[in-house]
Amino acid sequence: MSTILSFFNKHSFLFSRNTNPFWGIRMFLILTCLFFSVNCSSFLHKTGIMWERSKSDLSKKEIVLGEFRWVYLEGGNSEETVLTIHGFGGEKDHWTRFARTLTGRYRVISPDLPGFGENARIPERTYSILEQSKRLHEFAKSLGLKKYHIVGNSMGGSIAGVYAANYPDEVKTLTLIDTAGIKSPEPSLAMKMYLEGKPNPLLVNSVEDFDRLIRFSFVNPPYIPWPLKTYFAENSIRNREWNESIFRQIRGEGFPLEPLLPKIKAPTLVLWGDQDNIIDKSCTIVLEKKLKVKHKILILPEVGHGPMIEKPKETAEIWADWISEN
């Protein structure tokens, strides 16, 4: 999933009056930045990130493991830990607003996977689902995690599922959100485009592609002012070749999660946006058939590929209610 999915998560506070008395101050700062700073979009980006993390009680940390520099967010002080795994082209802040509902009751840890976000990009290494799950296991061990909940979206769901199958004694519960790694009985719109030889909708070559990706990923796309649109579009364009190389590796793996589904021992929650254009919701048919553990499958109405971003509070509440039953 492209990093654009994190935009609404990080910056929506800047563009809505809501009932907050500081709205006028924010807008004054934004307009001042627009007129007097050549680094406006970068300023807004950093300000938005810090604001959203603070509201979610998350702080940025890092640890070096071998060749990779793991940068991650952590918040909450409960003994119950939730490890969240982002999707393709994504990063740790995809979970910031999702975490906001949970940090009062759980310890939430959201890392940048190797090859994404602020983690290292080493062209000579592979970034397959299996390799990433092994690296994630080393990361979890380095933090001293023993028994924890794991939540993954899209590519991150595939990694989380493979992880749960291969390290069953360490996973308390598993949550798969619009997960990759499974062959859908019905092809998604993205898959149809791929089979027809059309450009990959997840890769950005221009600002126009960026606009298309927003519409493709969300049911209700957020408004993005032009300075920030330029910032994120340019960032996505710079990352295009790198993301494409990882996409090819993942595509070459096929569907690594599907054959491992019967091996999963942790109670499993499956959430899916009913209007996911990237991975079709018919994957839930496969999950229902092949998951042998206690599980629950929910199709969320009027949601796209990233429910934890498009409806973070509702998604987190669904997760927390389910956890209380398990």
C-alpha positions in Angstrom: 0.0 0.0 0.0 1.4 3.4 -0.8 2.5 5.9 1.8 -0.4 8.2 0.8 -2.6 6.1 3.1 -0.8 7.6 6.1 -1.5 11.2 5.1 -5.1 11.4 6.5 -3.8 9.7 9.6 -1.1 12.3 10.1 -2.6 15.6 8.9 -6.4 15.6 9.1 -6.2 17.8 12.3 -4.8 20.7 10.2 -7.8 21.0 7.9 -10.8 20.6 10.1 -12.4 23.1 12.5 -14.0 20.4 14.7 -14.5 22.0 18.1 -10.9 22.8 18.9 -10.1 26.4 20.0 -6.7 26.2 18.4 -8.0 25.8 14.8 -7.4 29.5 14.1 -3.9 29.4 15.3 -3.2 26.3 13.2 -4.6 27.9 10.1 -2.6 31.1 10.7 0.6 29.0 11.0 -0.3 27.1 7.8 -1.0 30.3 5.8 2.2 32.0 7.2 4.1 28.9 6.1 2.5 29.0 2.7 3.6 32.6 2.1 7.0 32.8 3.7 8.6 29.4 3.8 10.0 27.4 0.9 9.9 24.3 3.1 6.2 24.6 3.9 5.3 21.1 3.0 8.1 19.6 5.0 7.2 21.8 8.0 3.6 20.7 7.9 4.6 17.1 7.4 6.8 17.1 10.5 4.4 19.1 12.6 1.5 16.8 11.7 3.5 13.7 12.6 4.6 15.1 16.0 1.1 16.3 16.8 -0.6 13.0 15.9 2.0 10.9 17.8 1.6 13.0 20.9 -2.2 12.7 20.8 -1.7 8.9 20.6 0.9 8.8 23.4 3.5 7.4 21.0 7.2 8.2 21.0 9.8 7.4 18.4 12.5 5.0 19.2 15.2 3.0 17.3 17.4 0.0 17.6 20.1 -1.4 15.2 19.9 -5.1 14.4 22.7 -6.2 12.0 22.4 -4.1 8.8 19.0 -2.7 9.6 18.1 0.4 11.7 14.7 -0.3 13.1 12.8 2.9 13.8 9.5 2.4 15.6 6.8 4.0 17.6 5.9 2.8 21.1 3.3 3.9 23.6 1.3 2.7 26.5 2.6 0.9 29.6 0.5 -2.2 29.9 1.9 -5.7 30.0 -0.4 -6.5 27.1 1.6 -5.7 23.9 0.2 -5.2 20.4 2.7 -5.4 17.5 1.4 -3.7 14.3 2.8 -4.4 10.9 2.3 -1.9 8.0 1.7 -2.8 4.3 3.5 -2.3 1.0 5.0 1.1 0.6 3.8 2.0 4.1 5.4 2.9 7.4 4.9 3.0 11.1 2.6 6.0 11.2 -0.1 4.1 9.4 -1.1 2.9 12.9 -0.9 6.2 14.8 -4.6 7.0 15.0 -5.5 3.3 15.4 -3.2 3.2 18.4 -4.9 6.3 20.0 -7.8 4.2 21.1 -5.5 1.5 22.5 -2.5 3.0 24.3 -4.5 3.6 27.5 -5.0 -0.2 27.8 -2.2 -1.7 25.8 1.5 -1.3 24.9 1.5 -0.6 21.2 4.7 -1.1 19.0 4.7 0.0 15.4 7.9 -0.5 13.5 9.1 0.5 10.0 9.9 -2.8 8.3 13.3 -3.1 6.5 13.1 -1.4 3.2 10.4 1.0 4.2 10.0 4.2 6.2 13.1 5.1 8.1 14.5 1.6 8.1 17.5 0.8 5.9 17.2 0.1 2.2 19.9 -2.4 1.1 19.5 -3.4 -2.6 21.6 -6.6 -2.1 19.0 -8.0 0.4 15.7 -9.6 -0.3 12.4 -8.4 1.1 10.2 -11.4 0.7 7.4 -12.1 3.2 9.4 -15.0 4.7 12.6 -12.9 5.1 10.7 -10.0 6.6 8.9 -12.3 9.1 12.3 -13.6 10.2 13.6 -10.1 10.6 10.5 -9.1 12.5 11.1 -12.0 14.9 14.6 -10.8 15.6 13.1 -7.3 16.3 10.5 -8.7 18.7 13.2 -10.7 20.5 15.5 -7.7 20.8 12.7 -5.9 22.6 12.2 -8.8 25.0 8.6 -9.6 23.8 7.4 -12.9 25.0 3.7 -13.3 24.2 1.9 -10.6 22.3 -0.9 -9.7 19.9 0.1 -9.1 16.3 -1.9 -7.1 13.7 -1.0 -6.7 10.1 -2.5 -4.9 7.1 -2.0 -5.9 3.4 1.6 -7.0 3.0 1.9 -6.7 6.7 -1.0 -9.1 7.1 0.8 -11.7 5.1 3.9 -11.2 7.2 1.9 -11.3 10.4 0.1 -14.5 9.3 3.4 -16.3 8.3 4.9 -15.1 11.6 2.0 -16.6 13.6 2.3 -19.9 11.8 6.1 -20.1 12.3 6.3 -18.8 15.8 3.1 -20.0 17.4 4.2 -19.9 21.0 4.9 -16.2 20.8 1.6 -15.0 19.3 -1.3 -14.5 21.6 -3.8 -13.4 18.9 -3.6 -12.6 15.2 -5.4 -9.9 13.3 -5.4 -9.8 9.5 -6.6 -6.6 7.9 -7.2 -6.7 4.1 -4.3 -9.2 4.1 -2.1 -10.1 1.2 -0.7 -13.6 0.7 -3.9 -15.3 -0.3 -5.3 -15.9 -3.8 -8.7 -14.3 -4.0 -11.5 -16.3 -5.7 -12.5 -13.0 -7.4 -9.8 -10.7 -8.8 -9.6 -7.3 -7.4 -9.6 -4.2 -9.6 -5.8 -3.9 -9.1 -5.4 -7.5 -10.2 -7.6 -7.0 -13.2 -5.4 -4.0 -14.2 -2.3 -6.1 -13.7 -3.6 -8.9 -15.9 -4.6 -6.5 -18.6 -1.1 -5.1 -18.7 -2.0 -1.7 -17.3 0.3 0.3 -15.1 0.6 -0.8 -11.5 -1.9 1.4 -9.5 0.3 1.2 -6.4 3.2 2.9 -8.0 3.4 6.7 -8.6 5.1 8.4 -11.6 3.4 11.8 -11.4 1.1 14.0 -9.4 -1.8 12.7 -11.5 -0.9 9.2 -10.4 -0.8 10.4 -6.8 -4.4 11.7 -7.2 -5.5 8.4 -8.7 -3.9 6.4 -5.9 -5.8 8.4 -3.3 -9.1 7.7 -5.1 -8.1 4.1 -5.6 -7.3 3.5 -1.9 -10.1 5.3 -0.1 -13.8 5.3 -0.3 -13.9 8.9 1.0 -10.6 10.4 -0.1 -9.2 13.2 2.3 -8.7 16.7 1.0 -5.0 17.5 0.5 -3.8 21.1 0.0 -1.4 21.5 -2.9 1.8 22.0 -0.9 1.4 18.7 0.9 0.2 17.0 -2.2 3.4 18.0 -3.9 5.5 16.8 -1.0 3.9 13.4 -0.9 3.8 13.0 -4.6 7.5 13.8 -5.0 8.3 11.4 -2.2 6.3 8.6 -3.9 7.9 9.3 -7.2 11.4 9.1 -5.7 10.5 5.8 -4.1 9.0 4.3 -7.3 11.8 2.2 -8.5 12.6 0.9 -5.0 9.0 0.0 -4.3 8.7 -1.7 -7.7 11.7 -3.9 -7.0 10.1 -5.1 -3.7 6.7 -5.5 -5.4 8.3 -7.9 -7.9 9.9 -9.9 -5.1 6.6 -10.2 -3.3 4.7 -11.1 -6.6 7.3 -13.8 -7.3 6.5 -15.5 -4.0 2.9 -16.2 -5.0 0.7 -16.6 -2.0 2.9 -17.6 0.9 0.3 -17.2 3.7 -2.4 -19.4 2.2 -0.7 -22.8 2.7 0.2 -21.9 6.2 -3.3 -20.9 7.4 -4.1 -24.4 8.9 -0.9 -24.1 11.0 -2.0 -20.9 12.8 -2.8 -21.6 16.4 -3.6 -18.1 17.7 -7.3 -16.9 17.7 -7.7 -14.9 14.6 -9.7 -11.8 13.7 -10.1 -10.9 10.0 -11.2 -7.4 9.0 -11.9 -6.3 5.4 -13.0 -3.2 3.7 -16.0 -4.0 1.5 -14.7 -1.7 -1.2 -11.1 -2.7 -1.3 -9.8 -2.2 -4.8 -6.4 -3.6 -4.1 -7.1 -7.1 -2.6 -10.6 -8.4 -3.1 -12.8 -9.2 -0.1 -13.5 -12.7 -1.6 -10.2 -13.7 0.2 -12.4 -14.1 3.3 -13.9 -17.2 1.7 -10.4 -18.8 1.7 -9.8 -17.7 5.2 -13.1 -19.1 6.4 -12.3 -22.4 4.8 -8.6 -22.8 5.8 -8.4 -21.3 9.3 -8.7 -24.1 11.8 -8.5 -22.0 15.0 -11.2 -19.9 16.6 -11.7 -16.9 14.3 -14.1 -14.1 13.4 -14.5 -12.4 10.0 -16.0 -9.0 9.5 -16.6 -7.1 6.3 -16.6 -3.3 7.1 -19.0 -1.2 5.0 -17.9 1.9 3.1 -14.2 1.2 3.7 -11.3 0.7 1.3 -7.9 -1.1 1.7 -6.8 0.5 5.0 -9.6 0.4 7.7 -7.1 1.3 10.4 -6.5 4.6 8.6 -9.9 5.4 7.0 -11.8 4.5 10.2 -9.1 4.2 12.9 -11.3 4.6 16.0 -14.0 2.2 14.8 -11.4 -0.4 13.7 -9.5 -0.2 17.0 -12.8 -0.6 19.0 -13.7 -3.7 17.0 -10.3 -5.1 17.7 -10.5 -4.3 21.4 -14.0 -5.8 21.8 -12.8 -9.0 20.1 -9.7 -9.2 22.3 -11.9 -8.9 25.4 -13.7 -12.0 24.2 -10.5 -14.0 23.8 
